[in-house]
Amino acid sequence: MSTIKRGAAALAVICATAACAPGGMATGPAEGGRIGVGQRLQGSLSGSNPSALERGPFRAYRFDAAKGQRLVATMESGDFDTYLTVARMIGPVMETVKSDDDGGGDTNSRVRFTAPESGSYLLIAQSLPEDGAGSYTLALNPAPASNATVLPLTLGQRATGQISETDEIDDESERPYDTYTFRGRAGQRVTVKMEAEDFDTYLDLGRMENGAFTSLATDDDGAGEGTNSRLRFVIPADGDYVIRASAYGEDGTGDYIVSMEERQAVVHTPQPVRAGVTATGTLEDDDMALESDGSFYDAWTYAGRAGEQIKITMASEAFDTFVTIGRMVNGEFEEVAKMDDGGEGTDTLLEVTLPADGEYVIRANSYQSGQTGDYTLRVESSRNR
């Protein structure tokens, strides 16, 4: 049986034995009853309870939640490894809202979640191993009230903060985070650092769009040895930006220092590339960057002739390559042709017929911003055939 079919069958078992129909719980070995917000209760699992999803026996409890309500469910047992799931019914289909194995420490479970809609939900208390049995404690409580504040961060500033369970929680990763904002300008290069002794740090830089946070760049251990973070980023457009400072794991808390500095690009003199010769280069975070997306590039020059047909191949194991060829006209780069793929995998193969005699500039670029690493560049010409 396929994984999808097994999962559907298992959810059908849960639905049938735990009374997915509105109005209450069915009578049976999976019946747990109702659990209210703020309630803590005792239960037990044994071989007489049904099993599902290739895990052990379970009991299901119903509770009600309002849209946007932030809750924390925990399951603890000294007898078996617990597994906790929050689910809800959408018509005849049961949807998992969130689940957890060991988020409560040791082999206990903790699920922090925000109710997506008002209505009835299921809290499924389960054993992770198929033969798990014994007593457990189940609790459902409001999430700690948030004391979130948004603080400005300026260039050259070293700000101190503290990650705690009362911070805002990221719905996807469940990480508590602090929020900092700064004003950036297109092409500006910033380095953001986060240091902590008590936890593994994590940085997420982005923008608010229509009330929602959109991530543009992240970093875990970019500061080198240890677990501190260093995020280097080229601002793609003028505007306000957001830095989320957090722990890498959802349970990390403690004091930290966050700082931001501006750095200058190193202007490299374009190197000539000849037809039939493979050149090597490295994209680094101090290279020139495109104003459109902040991606790094190296500039190479090629002496071409009108009507000459050339093939430009760029290959890298470190990043998705992107090539643009053009000419400098009155100090401005004027594009002739560009290509993302065309080669093997994420490598680039750009074929173009040159429109005029003269010097051309080939930009060896990454497809996405922030990407760095070694690459090779090769030009083949119809003149050499």
SVG drawing of the C-alpha trace seen along z (x, -y; Angstrom):
<svg xmlns="http://www.w3.org/2000/svg" viewBox="-24 -58 67 63">
<polyline fill="none" stroke="black" stroke-width="0.4" points="0.0,0.0 1.3,-3.4 2.2,-6.0 -0.7,-8.2 -3.2,-5.3 -1.8,-4.2 -2.1,-7.8 -5.6,-8.1 -6.6,-4.8 -5.1,-5.7 -6.9,-9.1 -10.1,-7.2 -9.5,-5.0 -8.9,-8.1 -12.0,-9.8 -14.2,-6.7 -13.0,-5.8 -12.7,-9.4 -16.1,-10.8 -15.1,-13.2 -18.7,-14.1 -19.7,-17.3 -21.4,-17.1 -19.2,-15.0 -17.0,-11.9 -18.0,-8.4 -17.9,-5.6 -14.9,-3.3 -11.2,-2.6 -10.1,-5.8 -12.4,-8.0 -10.7,-10.6 -13.5,-12.9 -13.2,-16.7 -10.3,-18.8 -10.7,-22.5 -8.2,-25.3 -6.4,-25.5 -7.2,-21.8 -4.7,-19.1 -5.8,-15.4 -4.4,-11.9 -4.9,-9.1 -3.4,-5.7 -2.7,-3.8 -2.6,0.0 -3.0,2.6 -6.8,2.2 -6.6,-1.2 -6.4,-1.6 -3.2,-2.5 -2.6,-4.7 0.0,-6.2 2.6,-3.4 2.8,-4.6 1.3,-3.2 -2.1,-3.4 -3.9,-6.7 -6.8,-8.5 -8.4,-11.6 -9.8,-14.6 -12.0,-17.3 -11.6,-21.0 -12.8,-24.3 -10.6,-27.3 -11.2,-30.7 -9.4,-31.9 -6.0,-33.3 -6.0,-31.8 -2.5,-30.8 -2.3,-27.5 0.2,-25.1 -0.5,-21.4 1.8,-19.1 1.9,-15.3 4.2,-13.7 4.9,-10.1 7.5,-8.1 6.4,-4.9 6.7,-5.5 7.8,-8.0 4.9,-10.3 3.5,-11.8 1.0,-14.6 -1.1,-15.8 -3.5,-18.7 -6.0,-18.2 -9.3,-19.6 -12.0,-18.5 -12.5,-20.3 -15.6,-18.6 -15.0,-14.9 -11.2,-15.3 -9.1,-15.5 -6.2,-18.0 -3.2,-18.0 -2.6,-21.5 0.6,-20.6 2.3,-17.6 5.4,-16.9 7.5,-14.1 10.1,-15.4 9.4,-19.1 8.6,-18.9 12.1,-17.6 13.3,-14.0 10.6,-11.9 7.7,-14.2 5.7,-16.2 4.8,-19.9 2.8,-21.5 2.6,-25.3 0.0,-26.5 -2.3,-29.3 -5.8,-28.2 -6.3,-28.9 -10.1,-29.1 -12.7,-29.1 -14.2,-25.7 -13.7,-22.2 -10.3,-20.6 -8.9,-17.2 -5.9,-16.6 -4.6,-13.1 -2.4,-11.7 -0.4,-8.8 2.6,-6.5 5.4,-6.9 6.5,-3.2 3.8,-0.7 4.1,1.2 4.1,-1.9 1.8,-1.6 1.3,-3.2 0.0,-6.4 0.4,-9.9 -0.5,-13.5 -2.1,-15.8 -2.5,-19.6 -3.9,-22.4 -3.0,-25.9 -3.0,-29.4 0.4,-30.4 2.3,-32.9 1.2,-36.4 3.5,-38.1 5.5,-41.1 6.8,-41.7 8.3,-45.0 9.8,-46.3 13.1,-48.1 15.2,-50.1 18.7,-48.9 21.2,-51.4 24.6,-50.9 27.4,-50.4 25.0,-49.6 25.4,-46.7 22.0,-46.0 21.4,-43.5 18.3,-41.4 16.8,-38.3 14.9,-35.4 12.1,-34.2 8.9,-32.2 6.9,-35.4 8.4,-36.6 6.5,-36.4 6.4,-32.9 7.1,-32.1 4.1,-30.0 6.2,-27.8 9.3,-27.1 7.8,-27.8 10.9,-29.8 10.4,-32.7 12.0,-35.9 12.8,-39.5 12.1,-42.1 14.4,-44.9 13.9,-47.3 16.2,-49.4 16.0,-51.6 18.0,-50.4 18.9,-51.8 19.3,-49.9 22.8,-48.4 23.7,-48.9 25.7,-46.0 25.0,-45.2 26.4,-42.6 24.2,-41.5 25.7,-39.5 24.1,-37.7 26.0,-36.3 24.8,-34.2 26.4,-31.9 23.3,-30.0 21.8,-29.0 22.4,-28.5 21.5,-31.8 19.5,-32.3 18.9,-35.4 16.2,-36.0 16.1,-39.3 13.2,-40.3 10.4,-42.8 6.7,-43.2 4.5,-42.8 0.7,-43.3 1.1,-42.7 3.0,-39.4 6.7,-38.8 8.6,-37.8 12.1,-36.3 14.9,-37.4 18.0,-35.9 18.8,-33.7 21.8,-32.5 22.5,-30.0 26.3,-29.6 27.8,-32.0 30.1,-33.6 32.4,-30.6 33.3,-28.4 30.6,-28.0 26.9,-28.7 26.8,-32.4 25.3,-34.0 26.5,-36.4 24.3,-37.4 25.6,-39.4 23.1,-41.0 22.8,-43.4 19.7,-45.6 17.7,-45.2 15.6,-48.3 15.1,-51.4 12.8,-50.8 12.2,-49.4 13.6,-46.0 13.0,-43.6 15.5,-41.5 14.2,-38.6 16.7,-37.5 16.0,-34.0 17.4,-30.7 17.9,-28.0 15.8,-25.6 12.3,-26.4 13.5,-25.8 16.5,-28.1 16.3,-31.1 18.7,-33.5 20.6,-36.7 22.2,-37.8 23.9,-40.7 22.9,-41.8 24.8,-44.3 24.8,-45.7 27.5,-47.2 27.8,-48.5 30.5,-47.1 31.9,-48.4 32.2,-46.3 35.6,-45.6 35.8,-46.8 37.6,-44.1 39.1,-44.9 37.4,-42.8 39.7,-40.0 39.9,-39.0 38.7,-35.6 39.8,-34.0 37.9,-31.6 38.7,-28.0 40.2,-28.7 38.5,-27.7 38.7,-30.4 38.1,-29.9 36.6,-32.3 35.0,-32.6 31.9,-34.6 32.4,-36.1 30.3,-38.3 32.5,-41.4 32.1,-41.1 30.0,-43.6 26.2,-43.0 23.3,-43.6 21.0,-46.4 18.0,-44.4 18.3,-41.5 21.6,-41.9 23.2,-38.8 27.0,-38.8 28.9,-38.7 32.3,-38.8 33.0,-40.8 35.0,-39.3 35.8,-40.9 35.8,-39.3 37.0,-40.9 34.3,-40.0 33.5,-40.6 30.2,-41.4 28.4,-38.2 30.6,-36.0 28.7,-33.1 29.8,-32.3 28.8,-29.8 29.4,-30.8 29.3,-28.0 29.3,-28.7 29.4,-25.7 29.4,-25.5 28.8,-22.9 28.2,-25.6 25.3,-27.6 22.9,-28.0 24.7,-30.0 23.5,-32.9 25.3,-34.6 24.7,-38.0 26.7,-39.4 26.6,-43.1 28.6,-46.2 29.5,-49.3 27.8,-52.3 28.6,-55.7 29.5,-54.1 26.4,-52.0 26.0,-48.2 23.8,-47.5 22.6,-43.9 22.8,-41.9 21.7,-38.4 21.3,-36.5 20.6,-32.9 20.0,-30.9 20.1,-27.3 20.7,-25.6 23.6,-23.5 23.6,-20.4 21.7,-20.7 21.9,-24.3 24.8,-25.2 24.4,-27.9 24.9,-27.6 24.3,-30.9 24.5,-31.0 24.6,-34.4 25.5,-36.1 27.5,-39.3 26.0,-42.3 29.2,-44.4 33.0,-44.5 34.3,-45.5 34.8,-44.6 32.0,-42.7 31.5,-42.3 30.4,-38.9 28.8,-38.9 29.3,-35.6 26.5,-35.7 24.4,-33.6 20.7,-33.0 19.8,-33.9 21.1,-36.6 23.6,-35.7 25.1,-32.7 28.8,-32.3 31.4,-29.7 33.8,-28.6 32.9,-28.4 34.3,-27.8 33.7,-30.0 34.4,-29.0 33.8,-30.8 33.7,-28.9 33.7,-30.8 32.7,-30.1 36.1,-31.7 37.8,-28.6 35.8,-26.0"/>
</svg>
